[in-house]
Every structure is written in structure tokens, then in C-alpha cells.
């Protein structure tokens, strides 16, 4: 479905950027990066460092999300 949308509409949009990210990198490599059907694309790998606890706390600002500290840490 993504491939069809890309080929019929998305690839014509010069300012459109599709960012694919996730923890299932093998699936992304096989189904997106390894698929030659996506025309007019280039790929780039970015490895991001882990966020510190202070950065996580800043991201999950109190009042904007209804998560407690245990939920934020995934405990």
C-alpha cells in the first residue's frame, strides 16, 4: 500500500520527506530500503544516541502527558 501511494502521488512532491524509523530495522531494510519499487528516493542511516534520563523527563513534560515516572521509564 505504501509503495502504491509512493508511486502514484508521493514521489511527485519535491518537498515531501518520508522518514521511516523503528526498532524493527531488519523489516525496514528488507521491505523499504531493499525494495527497488520506490522510485526517486535515496536512503540514509542515522544512529541516534540514547536519551539521558533528564532528556526523557524533558520530552515527557508533566502536564502534557498523563504518564507517571514508572510508565515513562517503562518499568
PQR file of N, CA, C, O and H, with PARSE charges and radii, in Angstrom:
ATOM      1  N   UNK A   1       0.806  -1.176   0.000 -0.4000 1.5000
ATOM      2  CA  UNK A   1       0.000   0.000   0.000 -0.0000 2.0000
ATOM      3  C   UNK A   1       0.870   1.269   0.000  0.5500 1.7000
ATOM      4  O   UNK A   1       0.587   2.212  -0.739 -0.5500 1.4000
ATOM      5  N   UNK A   2       1.914   1.292   0.819 -0.4000 1.5000
ATOM      6  CA  UNK A   2       2.824   2.440   0.826 -0.0000 2.0000
ATOM      7  C   UNK A   2       3.511   2.585  -0.526  0.5500 1.7000
ATOM      8  O   UNK A   2       3.666   3.694  -1.036 -0.5500 1.4000
ATOM      9  H   UNK A   2       2.144   0.526   1.419  0.4000 1.0000
ATOM     10  N   UNK A   3       3.916   1.471  -1.094 -0.4000 1.5000
ATOM     11  CA  UNK A   3       4.582   1.516  -2.407 -0.0000 2.0000
ATOM     12  C   UNK A   3       3.656   2.115  -3.464  0.5500 1.7000
ATOM     13  O   UNK A   3       4.087   2.952  -4.258 -0.5500 1.4000
ATOM     14  H   UNK A   3       3.790   0.570  -0.680  0.4000 1.0000
ATOM     15  N   UNK A   4       2.400   1.700  -3.482 -0.4000 1.5000
ATOM     16  CA  UNK A   4       1.450   2.243  -4.460 -0.0000 2.0000
ATOM     17  C   UNK A   4       1.243   3.740  -4.259  0.5500 1.7000
ATOM     18  O   UNK A   4       1.213   4.499  -5.228 -0.5500 1.4000
ATOM     19  H   UNK A   4       2.050   1.021  -2.837  0.4000 1.0000
ATOM     20  N   UNK A   5       1.103   4.163  -3.024 -0.4000 1.5000
ATOM     21  CA  UNK A   5       0.930   5.585  -2.735 -0.0000 2.0000
ATOM     22  C   UNK A   5       2.169   6.364  -3.153  0.5500 1.7000
ATOM     23  O   UNK A   5       2.061   7.463  -3.697 -0.5500 1.4000
ATOM     24  H   UNK A   5       1.128   3.547  -2.237  0.4000 1.0000
ATOM     25  N   UNK A   6       3.349   5.796  -2.900 -0.4000 1.5000
ATOM     26  CA  UNK A   6       4.596   6.471  -3.283 -0.0000 2.0000
ATOM     27  C   UNK A   6       4.665   6.640  -4.808  0.5500 1.7000
ATOM     28  O   UNK A   6       4.972   7.722  -5.307 -0.5500 1.4000
ATOM     29  H   UNK A   6       3.437   4.903  -2.458  0.4000 1.0000
ATOM     30  N   UNK A   7       4.379   5.566  -5.529 -0.4000 1.5000
ATOM     31  CA  UNK A   7       4.499   5.597  -6.985 -0.0000 2.0000
ATOM     32  C   UNK A   7       3.440   6.480  -7.652  0.5500 1.7000
ATOM     33  O   UNK A   7       3.707   7.067  -8.700 -0.5500 1.4000
ATOM     34  H   UNK A   7       4.130   4.687  -5.124  0.4000 1.0000
ATOM     35  N   UNK A   8       2.264   6.582  -7.073 -0.4000 1.5000
ATOM     36  CA  UNK A   8       1.200   7.344  -7.720 -0.0000 2.0000
ATOM     37  C   UNK A   8       1.149   8.804  -7.299  0.5500 1.7000
ATOM     38  O   UNK A   8       0.699   9.645  -8.077 -0.5500 1.4000
ATOM     39  H   UNK A   8       2.047   6.104  -6.221  0.4000 1.0000
ATOM     40  N   UNK A   9       1.591   9.125  -6.109 -0.4000 1.5000
ATOM     41  CA  UNK A   9       1.434  10.504  -5.657 -0.0000 2.0000
ATOM     42  C   UNK A   9       2.654  11.081  -4.956  0.5500 1.7000
ATOM     43  O   UNK A   9       3.131  12.152  -5.332 -0.5500 1.4000
ATOM     44  H   UNK A   9       1.956   8.441  -5.477  0.4000 1.0000
ATOM     45  N   UNK A  10       3.165  10.389  -3.945 -0.4000 1.5000
ATOM     46  CA  UNK A  10       4.188  10.958  -3.071 -0.0000 2.0000
ATOM     47  C   UNK A  10       5.478  11.343  -3.792  0.5500 1.7000
ATOM     48  O   UNK A  10       6.047  12.394  -3.497 -0.5500 1.4000
ATOM     49  H   UNK A  10       2.778   9.519  -3.640  0.4000 1.0000
ATOM     50  N   UNK A  11       5.954  10.522  -4.730 -0.4000 1.5000
ATOM     51  CA  UNK A  11       7.253  10.805  -5.357 -0.0000 2.0000
ATOM     52  C   UNK A  11       7.246  12.093  -6.175  0.5500 1.7000
ATOM     53  O   UNK A  11       8.310  12.622  -6.496 -0.5500 1.4000
ATOM     54  H   UNK A  11       5.491   9.669  -4.971  0.4000 1.0000
ATOM     55  N   UNK A  12       6.085  12.596  -6.512 -0.4000 1.5000
ATOM     56  CA  UNK A  12       5.990  13.854  -7.270 -0.0000 2.0000
ATOM     57  C   UNK A  12       6.124  15.095  -6.386  0.5500 1.7000
ATOM     58  O   UNK A  12       6.329  16.201  -6.886 -0.5500 1.4000
ATOM     59  H   UNK A  12       5.220  12.166  -6.252  0.4000 1.0000
ATOM     60  N   UNK A  13       6.010  14.909  -5.098 -0.4000 1.5000
ATOM     61  CA  UNK A  13       6.058  16.034  -4.163 -0.0000 2.0000
ATOM     62  C   UNK A  13       7.507  16.303  -3.779  0.5500 1.7000
ATOM     63  O   UNK A  13       8.093  15.568  -2.985 -0.5500 1.4000
ATOM     64  H   UNK A  13       5.844  14.011  -4.691  0.4000 1.0000
ATOM     65  N   UNK A  14       8.085  17.369  -4.350 -0.4000 1.5000
ATOM     66  CA  UNK A  14       9.509  17.647  -4.148 -0.0000 2.0000
ATOM     67  C   UNK A  14       9.887  17.896  -2.691  0.5500 1.7000
ATOM     68  O   UNK A  14      10.997  17.561  -2.278 -0.5500 1.4000
ATOM     69  H   UNK A  14       7.609  17.967  -4.995  0.4000 1.0000
ATOM     70  N   UNK A  15       8.990  18.472  -1.917 -0.4000 1.5000
ATOM     71  CA  UNK A  15       9.321  18.815  -0.535 -0.0000 2.0000
ATOM     72  C   UNK A  15       8.916  17.746   0.467  0.5500 1.7000
ATOM     73  O   UNK A  15       9.117  17.922   1.668 -0.5500 1.4000
ATOM     74  H   UNK A  15       8.088  18.744  -2.252  0.4000 1.0000
ATOM     75  N   UNK A  16       8.355  16.654   0.002 -0.4000 1.5000
ATOM     76  CA  UNK A  16       7.924  15.591   0.893 -0.0000 2.0000
ATOM     77  C   UNK A  16       9.118  14.746   1.312  0.5500 1.7000
ATOM     78  O   UNK A  16       9.934  14.347   0.482 -0.5500 1.4000
ATOM     79  H   UNK A  16       8.192  16.511  -0.974  0.4000 1.0000
ATOM     80  N   UNK A  17       9.207  14.486   2.586 -0.4000 1.5000
ATOM     81  CA  UNK A  17      10.246  13.618   3.128 -0.0000 2.0000
ATOM     82  C   UNK A  17       9.549  12.517   3.918  0.5500 1.7000
ATOM     83  O   UNK A  17       8.763  12.797   4.824 -0.5500 1.4000
ATOM     84  H   UNK A  17       8.544  14.810   3.260  0.4000 1.0000
ATOM     85  N   UNK A  18       9.833  11.294   3.582 -0.4000 1.5000
ATOM     86  CA  UNK A  18       9.285  10.152   4.310 -0.0000 2.0000
ATOM     87  C   UNK A  18      10.378   9.625   5.225  0.5500 1.7000
ATOM     88  O   UNK A  18      11.433   9.191   4.763 -0.5500 1.4000
ATOM     89  H   UNK A  18      10.471  11.067   2.846  0.4000 1.0000
ATOM     90  N   UNK A  19      10.121   9.665   6.505 -0.4000 1.5000
ATOM     91  CA  UNK A  19      11.085   9.160   7.481 -0.0000 2.0000
ATOM     92  C   UNK A  19      10.530   7.860   8.031  0.5500 1.7000
ATOM     93  O   UNK A  19       9.421   7.822   8.564 -0.5500 1.4000
ATOM     94  H   UNK A  19       9.264  10.017   6.880  0.4000 1.0000
ATOM     95  N   UNK A  20      11.298   6.806   7.900 -0.4000 1.5000
ATOM     96  CA  UNK A  20      10.912   5.501   8.417 -0.0000 2.0000
ATOM     97  C   UNK A  20      11.859   5.172   9.556  0.5500 1.7000
ATOM     98  O   UNK A  20      13.075   5.119   9.374 -0.5500 1.4000
ATOM     99  H   UNK A  20      12.199   6.836   7.466  0.4000 1.0000
ATOM    100  N   UNK A  21      11.299   4.954  10.714 -0.4000 1.5000
ATOM    101  CA  UNK A  21      12.153   4.622  11.853 -0.0000 2.0000
ATOM    102  C   UNK A  21      11.448   3.580  12.706  0.5500 1.7000
ATOM    103  O   UNK A  21      10.233   3.400  12.620 -0.5500 1.4000
ATOM    104  H   UNK A  21      10.311   4.997  10.862  0.4000 1.0000
ATOM    105  N   UNK A  22      12.210   2.921  13.504 -0.4000 1.5000
ATOM    106  CA  UNK A  22      11.627   1.926  14.391 -0.0000 2.0000
ATOM    107  C   UNK A  22      12.660   0.947  14.889  0.5500 1.7000
ATOM    108  O   UNK A  22      13.828   0.983  14.502 -0.5500 1.4000
ATOM    109  H   UNK A  22      13.196   3.067  13.574  0.4000 1.0000
ATOM    110  N   UNK A  23      12.202   0.080  15.750 -0.4000 1.5000
ATOM    111  CA  UNK A  23      13.116  -0.883  16.347 -0.0000 2.0000
ATOM    112  C   UNK A  23      13.240  -2.156  15.514  0.5500 1.7000
ATOM    113  O   UNK A  23      14.071  -3.009  15.827 -0.5500 1.4000
ATOM    114  H   UNK A  23      11.254   0.051  16.065  0.4000 1.0000
ATOM    115  N   UNK A  24      12.453  -2.302  14.486 -0.4000 1.5000
ATOM    116  CA  UNK A  24      12.494  -3.495  13.647 -0.0000 2.0000
ATOM    117  C   UNK A  24      13.278  -3.155  12.379  0.5500 1.7000
ATOM    118  O   UNK A  24      12.726  -3.142  11.279 -0.5500 1.4000
ATOM    119  H   UNK A  24      11.779  -1.609  14.232  0.4000 1.0000
ATOM    120  N   UNK A  25      14.553  -2.886  12.548 -0.4000 1.5000
ATOM    121  CA  UNK A  25      15.382  -2.420  11.437 -0.0000 2.0000
ATOM    122  C   UNK A  25      15.518  -3.463  10.325  0.5500 1.7000
ATOM    123  O   UNK A  25      15.646  -3.095   9.158 -0.5500 1.4000
ATOM    124  H   UNK A  25      15.002  -2.897  13.441  0.4000 1.0000
ATOM    125  N   UNK A  26      15.492  -4.735  10.656 -0.4000 1.5000
ATOM    126  CA  UNK A  26      15.601  -5.768   9.625 -0.0000 2.0000
ATOM    127  C   UNK A  26      14.399  -5.701   8.683  0.5500 1.7000
ATOM    128  O   UNK A  26      14.559  -5.860   7.472 -0.5500 1.4000
ATOM    129  H   UNK A  26      15.387  -5.035  11.604  0.4000 1.0000
ATOM    130  N   UNK A  27      13.195  -5.467   9.220 -0.4000 1.5000
ATOM    131  CA  UNK A  27      12.000  -5.348   8.394 -0.0000 2.0000
ATOM    132  C   UNK A  27      12.096  -4.110   7.510  0.5500 1.7000
ATOM    133  O   UNK A  27      11.748  -4.164   6.330 -0.5500 1.4000
ATOM    134  H   UNK A  27      13.065  -5.338  10.203  0.4000 1.0000
ATOM    135  N   UNK A  28      12.562  -3.000   8.066 -0.4000 1.5000
ATOM    136  CA  UNK A  28      12.701  -1.760   7.295 -0.0000 2.0000
ATOM    137  C   UNK A  28      13.690  -1.958   6.152  0.5500 1.7000
ATOM    138  O   UNK A  28      13.426  -1.543   5.024 -0.5500 1.4000
ATOM    139  H   UNK A  28      12.845  -2.956   9.024  0.4000 1.0000
ATOM    140  N   UNK A  29      14.819  -2.585   6.435 -0.4000 1.5000
ATOM    141  CA  UNK A  29      15.828  -2.815   5.382 -0.0000 2.0000
ATOM    142  C   UNK A  29      15.277  -3.703   4.277  0.5500 1.7000
ATOM    143  O   UNK A  29      15.508  -3.434   3.098 -0.5500 1.4000
ATOM    144  H   UNK A  29      15.034  -2.922   7.352  0.4000 1.0000
ATOM    145  N   UNK A  30      14.556  -4.750   4.636 -0.4000 1.5000
ATOM    146  CA  UNK A  30      14.036  -5.683   3.639 -0.0000 2.0000
ATOM    147  C   UNK A  30      12.885  -5.073   2.840  0.5500 1.7000
ATOM    148  O   UNK A  30      12.874  -5.161   1.612 -0.5500 1.4000
ATOM    149  H   UNK A  30      14.368  -4.968   5.594  0.4000 1.0000
ATOM    150  N   UNK A  31      11.936  -4.469   3.507 -0.4000 1.5000
ATOM    151  CA  UNK A  31      10.703  -4.046   2.857 -0.0000 2.0000
ATOM    152  C   UNK A  31      10.708  -2.622   2.321  0.5500 1.7000
ATOM    153  O   UNK A  31       9.908  -2.303   1.442 -0.5500 1.4000
ATOM    154  H   UNK A  31      11.945  -4.397   4.504  0.4000 1.0000
ATOM    155  N   UNK A  32      11.561  -1.778   2.809 -0.4000 1.5000
ATOM    156  CA  UNK A  32      11.613  -0.394   2.342 -0.0000 2.0000
ATOM    157  C   UNK A  32      12.923  -0.137   1.601  0.5500 1.7000
ATOM    158  O   UNK A  32      12.911   0.161   0.406 -0.5500 1.4000
ATOM    159  H   UNK A  32      12.211  -2.037   3.523  0.4000 1.0000
ATOM    160  N   UNK A  33      14.038  -0.248   2.292 -0.4000 1.5000
ATOM    161  CA  UNK A  33      15.327   0.074   1.688 -0.0000 2.0000
ATOM    162  C   UNK A  33      15.731  -0.922   0.611  0.5500 1.7000
ATOM    163  O   UNK A  33      16.342  -0.543  -0.388 -0.5500 1.4000
ATOM    164  H   UNK A  33      14.047  -0.490   3.263  0.4000 1.0000
ATOM    165  N   UNK A  34      15.393  -2.196   0.806 -0.4000 1.5000
ATOM    166  CA  UNK A  34      15.762  -3.225  -0.157 -0.0000 2.0000
ATOM    167  C   UNK A  34      14.783  -3.359  -1.310  0.5500 1.7000
ATOM    168  O   UNK A  34      14.998  -4.169  -2.211 -0.5500 1.4000
ATOM    169  H   UNK A  34      14.897  -2.504   1.618  0.4000 1.0000
ATOM    170  N   UNK A  35      13.723  -2.585  -1.297 -0.4000 1.5000
ATOM    171  CA  UNK A  35      12.705  -2.673  -2.329 -0.0000 2.0000
ATOM    172  C   UNK A  35      13.014  -1.661  -3.428  0.5500 1.7000
ATOM    173  O   UNK A  35      13.030  -0.457  -3.173 -0.5500 1.4000
ATOM    174  H   UNK A  35      13.548  -1.927  -0.565  0.4000 1.0000
ATOM    175  N   UNK A  36      13.255  -2.129  -4.621 -0.4000 1.5000
ATOM    176  CA  UNK A  36      13.612  -1.234  -5.725 -0.0000 2.0000
ATOM    177  C   UNK A  36      12.396  -0.529  -6.312  0.5500 1.7000
ATOM    178  O   UNK A  36      12.544   0.293  -7.216 -0.5500 1.4000
ATOM    179  H   UNK A  36      13.242  -3.108  -4.828  0.4000 1.0000
ATOM    180  N   UNK A  37      11.199  -0.829  -5.821 -0.4000 1.5000
ATOM    181  CA  UNK A  37       9.991  -0.225  -6.355 -0.0000 2.0000
ATOM    182  C   UNK A  37       9.768   1.211  -5.962  0.5500 1.7000
ATOM    183  O   UNK A  37       8.946   1.887  -6.581 -0.5500 1.4000
ATOM    184  H   UNK A  37      11.079  -1.497  -5.087  0.4000 1.0000
ATOM    185  N   UNK A  38      10.459   1.704  -4.967 -0.4000 1.5000
ATOM    186  CA  UNK A  38      10.276   3.083  -4.555 -0.0000 2.0000
ATOM    187  C   UNK A  38      11.147   3.972  -5.434  0.5500 1.7000
ATOM    188  O   UNK A  38      12.365   4.025  -5.261 -0.5500 1.4000
ATOM    189  H   UNK A  38      11.127   1.154  -4.464  0.4000 1.0000
ATOM    190  N   UNK A  39      10.518   4.673  -6.379 -0.4000 1.5000
ATOM    191  CA  UNK A  39      11.256   5.491  -7.335 -0.0000 2.0000
ATOM    192  C   UNK A  39      11.565   6.865  -6.752  0.5500 1.7000
ATOM    193  O   UNK A  39      10.819   7.383  -5.921 -0.5500 1.4000
ATOM    194  H   UNK A  39       9.529   4.630  -6.520  0.4000 1.0000
ATOM    195  N   UNK A  40      12.661   7.439  -7.194 -0.4000 1.5000
ATOM    196  CA  UNK A  40      13.015   8.802  -6.798 -0.0000 2.0000
ATOM    197  C   UNK A  40      13.373   8.944  -5.343  0.5500 1.7000
ATOM    198  O   UNK A  40      13.077   9.974  -4.737 -0.5500 1.4000
ATOM    199  H   UNK A  40      13.267   7.018  -7.869  0.4000 1.0000
ATOM    200  N   UNK A  41      13.983   7.969  -4.779 -0.4000 1.5000
ATOM    201  CA  UNK A  41      14.308   8.039  -3.360 -0.0000 2.0000
ATOM    202  C   UNK A  41      15.796   7.853  -3.130  0.5500 1.7000
ATOM    203  O   UNK A  41      16.513   7.325  -3.979 -0.5500 1.4000
ATOM    204  H   UNK A  41      14.223   7.132  -5.272  0.4000 1.0000
ATOM    205  N   UNK A  42      16.236   8.291  -1.984 -0.4000 1.5000
ATOM    206  CA  UNK A  42      17.573   7.973  -1.512 -0.0000 2.0000
ATOM    207  C   UNK A  42      17.431   7.603  -0.055  0.5500 1.7000
ATOM    208  O   UNK A  42      16.448   7.972   0.588 -0.5500 1.4000
ATOM    209  H   UNK A  42      15.653   8.720  -1.294  0.4000 1.0000
ATOM    210  N   UNK A  43      18.377   6.894   0.463 -0.4000 1.5000
ATOM    211  CA  UNK A  43      18.289   6.481   1.862 -0.0000 2.0000
ATOM    212  C   UNK A  43      19.538   6.906   2.599  0.5500 1.7000
ATOM    213  O   UNK A  43      20.610   7.082   2.021 -0.5500 1.4000
ATOM    214  H   UNK A  43      19.175   6.594  -0.059  0.4000 1.0000
ATOM    215  N   UNK A  44      19.362   7.063   3.872 -0.4000 1.5000
ATOM    216  CA  UNK A  44      20.459   7.475   4.734 -0.0000 2.0000
ATOM    217  C   UNK A  44      20.213   6.869   6.106  0.5500 1.7000
ATOM    218  O   UNK A  44      19.083   6.879   6.595 -0.5500 1.4000
ATOM    219  H   UNK A  44      18.491   6.921   4.342  0.4000 1.0000
ATOM    220  N   UNK A  45      21.242   6.351   6.723 -0.4000 1.5000
ATOM    221  CA  UNK A  45      21.132   5.793   8.065 -0.0000 2.0000
ATOM    222  C   UNK A  45      21.605   6.808   9.089  0.5500 1.7000
ATOM    223  O   UNK A  45      22.667   7.411   8.940 -0.5500 1.4000
ATOM    224  H   UNK A  45      22.160   6.344   6.326  0.4000 1.0000
ATOM    225  N   UNK A  46      20.826   6.983  10.105 -0.4000 1.5000
ATOM    226  CA  UNK A  46      21.203   7.826  11.239 -0.0000 2.0000
ATOM    227  C   UNK A  46      21.073   6.987  12.497  0.5500 1.7000
ATOM    228  O   UNK A  46      20.002   6.450  12.778 -0.5500 1.4000
ATOM    229  H   UNK A  46      19.963   6.493  10.226  0.4000 1.0000
ATOM    230  N   UNK A  47      22.130   6.873  13.237 -0.4000 1.5000
ATOM    231  CA  UNK A  47      22.084   6.170  14.505 -0.0000 2.0000
ATOM    232  C   UNK A  47      22.084   7.229  15.596  0.5500 1.7000
ATOM    233  O   UNK A  47      23.048   7.976  15.765 -0.5500 1.4000
ATOM    234  H   UNK A  47      23.000   7.310  13.008  0.4000 1.0000
ATOM    235  N   UNK A  48      20.989   7.274  16.326 -0.4000 1.5000
ATOM    236  CA  UNK A  48      20.842   8.284  17.363 -0.0000 2.0000
ATOM    237  C   UNK A  48      21.268   7.719  18.703  0.5500 1.7000
ATOM    238  O   UNK A  48      20.989   6.558  19.003 -0.5500 1.4000
ATOM    239  H   UNK A  48      20.206   6.667  16.189  0.4000 1.0000
ATOM    240  N   UNK A  49      21.939   8.522  19.510 -0.4000 1.5000
ATOM    241  CA  UNK A  49      22.317   8.051  20.842 -0.0000 2.0000
ATOM    242  C   UNK A  49      21.091   7.972  21.745  0.5500 1.7000
ATOM    243  O   UNK A  49      20.073   8.617  21.492 -0.5500 1.4000
ATOM    244  H   UNK A  49      22.166   9.465  19.266  0.4000 1.0000
ATOM    245  N   UNK A  50      21.204   7.183  22.784 -0.4000 1.5000
ATOM    246  CA  UNK A  50      20.120   7.085  23.750 -0.0000 2.0000
ATOM    247  C   UNK A  50      19.933   8.415  24.458  0.5500 1.7000
ATOM    248  O   UNK A  50      20.883   9.176  24.643 -0.5500 1.4000
ATOM    249  H   UNK A  50      22.030   6.658  22.989  0.4000 1.0000
ATOM    250  N   UNK A  51      18.696   8.684  24.850 -0.4000 1.5000
ATOM    251  CA  UNK A  51      18.417   9.892  25.610 -0.0000 2.0000
ATOM    252  C   UNK A  51      18.790   9.669  27.075  0.5500 1.7000
ATOM    253  O   UNK A  51      18.613   8.577  27.614 -0.5500 1.4000
ATOM    254  H   UNK A  51      17.925   8.066  24.699  0.4000 1.0000
ATOM    255  N   UNK A  52      19.300  10.708  27.699 -0.4000 1.5000
ATOM    256  CA  UNK A  52      19.574  10.634  29.138 -0.0000 2.0000
ATOM    257  C   UNK A  52      18.247  10.702  29.891  0.5500 1.7000
ATOM    258  O   UNK A  52      17.217  11.033  29.303 -0.5500 1.4000
ATOM    259  H   UNK A  52      19.443  11.596  27.261  0.4000 1.0000
ATOM    260  N   UNK A  53      18.264  10.393  31.181 -0.4000 1.5000
ATOM    261  CA  UNK A  53      17.040  10.486  31.972 -0.0000 2.0000
ATOM    262  C   UNK A  53      16.508  11.913  31.997  0.5500 1.7000
ATOM    263  O   UNK A  53      15.296  12.124  31.969 -0.5500 1.4000
ATOM    264  H   UNK A  53      19.101  10.124  31.659  0.4000 1.0000
ATOM    265  N   UNK A  54      17.407  12.893  32.049 -0.4000 1.5000
ATOM    266  CA  UNK A  54      16.983  14.300  32.031 -0.0000 2.0000
ATOM    267  C   UNK A  54      16.299  14.645  30.702  0.5500 1.7000
ATOM    268  O   UNK A  54      15.301  15.365  30.687 -0.5500 1.4000
ATOM    269  H   UNK A  54      18.392  12.722  32.072  0.4000 1.0000
ATOM    270  N   UNK A  55      16.828  14.137  29.600 -0.4000 1.5000
ATOM    271  CA  UNK A  55      16.216  14.385  28.293 -0.0000 2.0000
ATOM    272  C   UNK A  55      14.860  13.696  28.177  0.5500 1.7000
ATOM    273  O   UNK A  55      13.931  14.244  27.583 -0.5500 1.4000
ATOM    274  H   UNK A  55      17.639  13.551  29.612  0.4000 1.0000
ATOM    275  N   UNK A  56      14.744  12.495  28.744 -0.4000 1.5000
ATOM    276  CA  UNK A  56      13.447  11.802  28.752 -0.0000 2.0000
ATOM    277  C   UNK A  56      12.423  12.589  29.563  0.5500 1.7000
ATOM    278  O   UNK A  56      11.272  12.730  29.150 -0.5500 1.4000
ATOM    279  H   UNK A  56      15.498  12.050  29.227  0.4000 1.0000
ATOM    280  N   UNK A  57      12.840  13.097  30.706 -0.4000 1.5000
ATOM    281  CA  UNK A  57      11.938  13.884  31.539 -0.0000 2.0000
ATOM    282  C   UNK A  57      11.493  15.150  30.809  0.5500 1.7000
ATOM    283  O   UNK A  57      10.334  15.551  30.909 -0.5500 1.4000
ATOM    284  H   UNK A  57      13.775  12.983  31.041  0.4000 1.0000
ATOM    285  N   UNK A  58      12.404  15.773  30.084 -0.4000 1.5000
ATOM    286  CA  UNK A  58      12.059  16.976  29.312 -0.0000 2.0000
ATOM    287  C   UNK A  58      11.074  16.631  28.200  0.5500 1.7000
ATOM    288  O   UNK A  58      10.131  17.381  27.947 -0.5500 1.4000
ATOM    289  H   UNK A  58      13.346  15.448  30.003  0.4000 1.0000
ATOM    290  N   UNK A  59      11.291  15.500  27.538 -0.4000 1.5000
ATOM    291  CA  UNK A  59      10.404  15.087  26.454 -0.0000 2.0000
ATOM    292  C   UNK A  59       8.992  14.816  26.970  0.5500 1.7000
ATOM    293  O   UNK A  59       8.010  15.247  26.366 -0.5500 1.4000
ATOM    294  H   UNK A  59      12.057  14.891  27.743  0.4000 1.0000
ATOM    295  N   UNK A  60       8.897  14.101  28.085 -0.4000 1.5000
ATOM    296  CA  UNK A  60       7.606  13.747  28.672 -0.0000 2.0000
ATOM    297  C   UNK A  60       7.239  14.761  29.749  0.5500 1.7000
ATOM    298  O   UNK A  60       7.039  14.391  30.906 -0.5500 1.4000
ATOM    299  H   UNK A  60       9.695  13.751  28.576  0.4000 1.0000
ATOM    300  N   UNK A  61       7.151  16.021  29.382 -0.4000 1.5000
ATOM    301  CA  UNK A  61       6.876  17.100  30.328 -0.0000 2.0000
ATOM    302  C   UNK A  61       5.592  16.846  31.116  0.5500 1.7000
ATOM    303  O   UNK A  61       4.576  16.442  30.549 -0.5500 1.4000
ATOM    304  H   UNK A  61       7.314  16.321  28.442  0.4000 1.0000
ATOM    305  N   UNK A  62       5.648  17.086  32.421 -0.4000 1.5000
ATOM    306  CA  UNK A  62       4.424  16.962  33.230 -0.0000 2.0000
ATOM    307  C   UNK A  62       3.354  17.929  32.731  0.5500 1.7000
ATOM    308  O   UNK A  62       3.651  19.057  32.339 -0.5500 1.4000
ATOM    309  H   UNK A  62       6.473  17.414  32.881  0.4000 1.0000
ATOM    310  N   UNK A  63       2.131  17.478  32.753 -0.4000 1.5000
ATOM    311  CA  UNK A  63       1.023  18.312  32.308 -0.0000 2.0000
ATOM    312  C   UNK A  63       0.670  18.110  30.848  0.5500 1.7000
ATOM    313  O   UNK A  63      -0.467  18.360  30.449 -0.5500 1.4000
ATOM    314  H   UNK A  63       1.889  16.561  33.072  0.4000 1.0000
ATOM    315  N   UNK A  64       1.623  17.662  30.043 -0.4000 1.5000
ATOM    316  CA  UNK A  64       1.347  17.414  28.625 -0.0000 2.0000
ATOM    317  C   UNK A  64       0.963  15.960  28.376  0.5500 1.7000
ATOM    318  O   UNK A  64       0.308  15.647  27.382 -0.5500 1.4000
ATOM    319  H   UNK A  64       2.548  17.459  30.367  0.4000 1.0000
ATOM    320  N   UNK A  65       1.368  15.084  29.271 -0.4000 1.5000
ATOM    321  CA  UNK A  65       1.086  13.656  29.137 -0.0000 2.0000
ATOM    322  C   UNK A  65       0.618  13.135  30.490  0.5500 1.7000
ATOM    323  O   UNK A  65       1.020  13.650  31.533 -0.5500 1.4000
ATOM    324  H   UNK A  65       1.901  15.338  30.078  0.4000 1.0000
ATOM    325  N   UNK A  66      -0.214  12.132  30.468 -0.4000 1.5000
ATOM    326  CA  UNK A  66      -0.707  11.541  31.712 -0.0000 2.0000
ATOM    327  C   UNK A  66       0.084  10.284  32.050  0.5500 1.7000
ATOM    328  O   UNK A  66      -0.497   9.216  32.247 -0.5500 1.4000
ATOM    329  H   UNK A  66      -0.540  11.714  29.620  0.4000 1.0000
ATOM    330  N   UNK A  67       1.398  10.406  32.117 -0.4000 1.5000
ATOM    331  CA  UNK A  67       2.256   9.273  32.445 -0.0000 2.0000
ATOM    332  C   UNK A  67       2.986   9.550  33.750  0.5500 1.7000
ATOM    333  O   UNK A  67       3.451  10.664  33.992 -0.5500 1.4000
ATOM    334  H   UNK A  67       1.870  11.273  31.957  0.4000 1.0000
ATOM    335  N   UNK A  68       3.082   8.519  34.590 -0.4000 1.5000
ATOM    336  CA  UNK A  68       3.891   8.682  35.791 -0.0000 2.0000
ATOM    337  C   UNK A  68       5.332   8.270  35.492  0.5500 1.7000
ATOM    338  O   UNK A  68       5.628   7.791  34.398 -0.5500 1.4000
ATOM    339  H   UNK A  68       2.704   7.614  34.394  0.4000 1.0000
ATOM    340  N   UNK A  69       6.216   8.453  36.452 -0.4000 1.5000
ATOM    341  CA  UNK A  69       7.642   8.184  36.221 -0.0000 2.0000
ATOM    342  C   UNK A  69       7.914   6.736  35.860  0.5500 1.7000
ATOM    343  O   UNK A  69       8.778   6.461  35.026 -0.5500 1.4000
ATOM    344  H   UNK A  69       5.976   8.841  37.342  0.4000 1.0000
ATOM    345  N   UNK A  70       7.193   5.805  36.470 -0.4000 1.5000
ATOM    346  CA  UNK A  70       7.383   4.384  36.155 -0.0000 2.0000
ATOM    347  C   UNK A  70       6.992   4.081  34.703  0.5500 1.7000
ATOM    348  O   UNK A  70       7.665   3.310  34.019 -0.5500 1.4000
ATOM    349  H   UNK A  70       6.492   6.028  37.147  0.4000 1.0000
ATOM    350  N   UNK A  71       5.903   4.695  34.243 -0.4000 1.5000
ATOM    351  CA  UNK A  71       5.469   4.491  32.864 -0.0000 2.0000
ATOM    352  C   UNK A  71       6.460   5.088  31.871  0.5500 1.7000
ATOM    353  O   UNK A  71       6.715   4.500  30.820 -0.5500 1.4000
ATOM    354  H   UNK A  71       5.356   5.322  34.799  0.4000 1.0000
ATOM    355  N   UNK A  72       7.013   6.235  32.194 -0.4000 1.5000
ATOM    356  CA  UNK A  72       7.990   6.872  31.322 -0.0000 2.0000
ATOM    357  C   UNK A  72       9.226   6.000  31.171  0.5500 1.7000
ATOM    358  O   UNK A  72       9.763   5.873  30.071 -0.5500 1.4000
ATOM    359  H   UNK A  72       6.807   6.712  33.048  0.4000 1.0000
ATOM    360  N   UNK A  73       9.680   5.398  32.259 -0.4000 1.5000
ATOM    361  CA  UNK A  73      10.859   4.548  32.227 -0.0000 2.0000
ATOM    362  C   UNK A  73      10.564   3.151  31.690  0.5500 1.7000
ATOM    363  O   UNK A  73      11.490   2.385  31.420 -0.5500 1.4000
ATOM    364  H   UNK A  73       9.244   5.501  33.153  0.4000 1.0000
ATOM    365  N   UNK A  74       9.297   2.813  31.533 -0.4000 1.5000
ATOM    366  CA  UNK A  74       8.926   1.506  31.005 -0.0000 2.0000
ATOM    367  C   UNK A  74       9.144   0.389  31.989  0.5500 1.7000
ATOM    368  O   UNK A  74       9.401  -0.750  31.599 -0.5500 1.4000
ATOM    369  H   UNK A  74       8.545   3.435  31.753  0.4000 1.0000
ATOM    370  N   UNK A  75       9.044   0.702  33.252 -0.4000 1.5000
ATOM    371  CA  UNK A  75       9.259  -0.319  34.299 -0.0000 2.0000
ATOM    372  C   UNK A  75       7.983  -1.119  34.491  0.5500 1.7000
ATOM    373  O   UNK A  75       7.943  -2.027  35.322 -0.5500 1.4000
ATOM    374  H   UNK A  75       8.835   1.627  33.569  0.4000 1.0000
TER
END
